[in-house]
Amino acid sequence: MTTEAKPRGKYFEDFEVGETMVSPARTITSTDIVNFACLSGDFNEVHTNFEYAKTTQFGEPIAHGPLVYAVMGGLQYASGVNDGTLLALLQINNWKMLLPVLHGDTIRLEQTVLDKKETSKPDKGVITLKRTCRNQRGEAVQEMEATLLYRRSPQ
């Protein structure tokens, strides 16, 4: 007999405008940066060449902006918010890289619900979140507004 697991994620109805959710943290490693360079094909020296990076304002290789964005998605999943209830990423607005992320930085994701809209479909709703990625010092390193489609509660 097969039974379907109950989603642990938040349904559309569970989100409250103004609510802030904080994810677990994750440390970015040199291996993450190298693996992302291999995956993306972006071997820009600011990410992969220690000697070149010494001549930049960063002093060492930095993580790719899209790598941090991808890890933010993983942190959102790790928080349980999306598990079994997220249907789609609809839009990203105002994506800003505010500070570099270096090897050894530990980041977490803060998300605040900005807006909540019903759709014409009774089983779906749209949530807009302000996403802020913070390092171990609490500094914002990236921010954006993400619009996502979630399941509505089956009740």
Disulfide bonds with the S-S distance in Angstrom:
none
